[in-house]
Amino acid sequence: QVQLVESGGGLVQAGGSLRLSCAASGRTFSVYTMGWFRQAPGKEREFVAAIRWSGGSTYYADSVKGRFTISRDNAKNTVYLQMNSLKPEDTAVYHCTANTSPTWGVGRVAEYDYWGQGTQVTVSS
């Protein structure tokens, strides 16, 4: 089992920045990929970014490329999402996720085994 706890959400004006954190505990040695998805009211959960725990390869949705940066601290078992130039359309609940088996892709909900409870990000115009 892997437990994930997010923090860092909040209210910010358009153009501002936030940094989300996700602390992993439990069987963290078995993690292959960690990522972030987001879900706005009435919409499906969508991929934001992911990082391979070994090697550090990163992946981004086109909608956040160049504005968001995912990173990890292996010693702290923590993944971060630095969000810059935020837009009102970035408003959503952001969920941290992890998988414990290798997958070819990183952008589908079904590719992940564990989810955090989510943290609200609200961007005002």
C-alpha positions as a Python dict, from the first residue, in 0.01 Angstrom:
ca = {
    (1, 'Q'): (0, 0, 0),
    (2, 'V'): (107, 355, -72),
    (3, 'Q'): (-50, 653, 101),
    (4, 'L'): (-51, 995, -65),
    (5, 'V'): (-118, 1329, 105),
    (6, 'E'): (-139, 1651, -95),
    (7, 'S'): (-90, 2005, 31),
    (8, 'G'): (-38, 2353, -108),
    (9, 'G'): (-365, 2435, -277),
    (10, 'G'): (-544, 2764, -233),
    (11, 'L'): (-685, 3076, -396),
    (12, 'V'): (-466, 3280, -630),
    (13, 'Q'): (-521, 3550, -888),
    (14, 'A'): (-470, 3484, -1257),
    (15, 'G'): (-103, 3506, -1344),
    (16, 'G'): (3, 3395, -998),
    (17, 'S'): (183, 3083, -879),
    (18, 'L'): (127, 2794, -641),
    (19, 'R'): (332, 2490, -548),
    (20, 'L'): (160, 2164, -464),
    (21, 'S'): (329, 1892, -263),
    (22, 'C'): (247, 1522, -237),
    (23, 'A'): (406, 1317, 38),
    (24, 'A'): (412, 942, -16),
    (25, 'S'): (437, 684, 263),
    (26, 'G'): (413, 309, 294),
    (27, 'R'): (564, 89, 22),
    (28, 'T'): (730, 380, -155),
    (29, 'F'): (1015, 161, -278),
    (30, 'S'): (764, -1, -517),
    (31, 'V'): (660, 324, -690),
    (32, 'Y'): (733, 354, -1063),
    (33, 'T'): (553, 674, -1157),
    (34, 'M'): (390, 958, -968),
    (35, 'G'): (167, 1216, -1122),
    (36, 'W'): (-96, 1483, -1091),
    (37, 'F'): (-446, 1483, -1231),
    (38, 'R'): (-713, 1747, -1188),
    (39, 'Q'): (-1090, 1748, -1189),
    (40, 'A'): (-1311, 2051, -1235),
    (41, 'P'): (-1682, 2045, -1143),
    (42, 'G'): (-1883, 1854, -1401),
    (43, 'K'): (-1574, 1738, -1588),
    (44, 'E'): (-1376, 1419, -1604),
    (45, 'R'): (-1046, 1380, -1424),
    (46, 'E'): (-767, 1486, -1659),
    (47, 'F'): (-394, 1429, -1672),
    (48, 'V'): (-166, 1719, -1575),
    (49, 'A'): (188, 1588, -1530),
    (50, 'A'): (387, 1279, -1432),
    (51, 'I'): (740, 1182, -1335),
    (52, 'R'): (918, 848, -1339),
    (53, 'W'): (1053, 781, -991),
    (54, 'S'): (1370, 622, -1128),
    (55, 'G'): (1535, 833, -1393),
    (56, 'G'): (1315, 1137, -1349),
    (57, 'S'): (1159, 1155, -1696),
    (58, 'T'): (874, 1405, -1698),
    (59, 'Y'): (552, 1430, -1898),
    (60, 'Y'): (301, 1713, -1931),
    (61, 'A'): (-42, 1779, -2072),
    (62, 'D'): (-30, 2029, -2358),
    (63, 'S'): (-248, 2267, -2160),
    (64, 'V'): (15, 2313, -1888),
    (65, 'K'): (339, 2268, -2081),
    (66, 'G'): (572, 2561, -2022),
    (67, 'R'): (378, 2678, -1715),
    (68, 'F'): (387, 2380, -1475),
    (69, 'T'): (690, 2185, -1357),
    (70, 'I'): (683, 1849, -1183),
    (71, 'S'): (977, 1742, -969),
    (72, 'R'): (1059, 1491, -698),
    (73, 'D'): (1268, 1458, -385),
    (74, 'N'): (1350, 1090, -349),
    (75, 'A'): (1489, 1132, 3),
    (76, 'K'): (1161, 1284, 122),
    (77, 'N'): (937, 1061, -94),
    (78, 'T'): (769, 1378, -214),
    (79, 'V'): (663, 1504, -554),
    (80, 'Y'): (597, 1869, -630),
    (81, 'L'): (397, 2057, -890),
    (82, 'Q'): (512, 2414, -943),
    (83, 'M'): (234, 2603, -1119),
    (84, 'N'): (313, 2941, -1275),
    (85, 'S'): (111, 3178, -1493),
    (86, 'L'): (-208, 3029, -1356),
    (87, 'K'): (-531, 3078, -1550),
    (88, 'P'): (-895, 3058, -1434),
    (89, 'E'): (-930, 2738, -1638),
    (90, 'D'): (-670, 2575, -1409),
    (91, 'T'): (-928, 2584, -1129),
    (92, 'A'): (-989, 2226, -1012),
    (93, 'V'): (-924, 1973, -740),
    (94, 'Y'): (-572, 1844, -795),
    (95, 'H'): (-506, 1480, -709),
    (96, 'C'): (-171, 1315, -659),
    (97, 'T'): (-137, 962, -788),
    (98, 'A'): (114, 677, -802),
    (99, 'N'): (154, 338, -962),
    (100, 'T'): (354, 37, -848),
    (101, 'S'): (388, -143, -1180),
    (102, 'P'): (549, -25, -1503),
    (103, 'T'): (320, 115, -1771),
    (104, 'W'): (390, 243, -2121),
    (105, 'G'): (175, 546, -2076),
    (106, 'V'): (125, 797, -1795),
    (107, 'G'): (-183, 993, -1900),
    (108, 'R'): (-475, 767, -1814),
    (109, 'V'): (-650, 726, -1479),
    (110, 'A'): (-642, 347, -1524),
    (111, 'E'): (-261, 346, -1522),
    (112, 'Y'): (-246, 439, -1153),
    (113, 'D'): (-308, 240, -838),
    (114, 'Y'): (-315, 496, -558),
    (115, 'W'): (-474, 839, -521),
    (116, 'G'): (-463, 1120, -270),
    (117, 'Q'): (-773, 1295, -143),
    (118, 'G'): (-706, 1606, -350),
    (119, 'T'): (-637, 1972, -287),
    (120, 'Q'): (-843, 2261, -422),
    (121, 'V'): (-682, 2516, -653),
    (122, 'T'): (-891, 2821, -739),
    (123, 'V'): (-769, 3085, -983),
    (124, 'S'): (-965, 3410, -989),
    (125, 'S'): (-981, 3633, -1296),
}
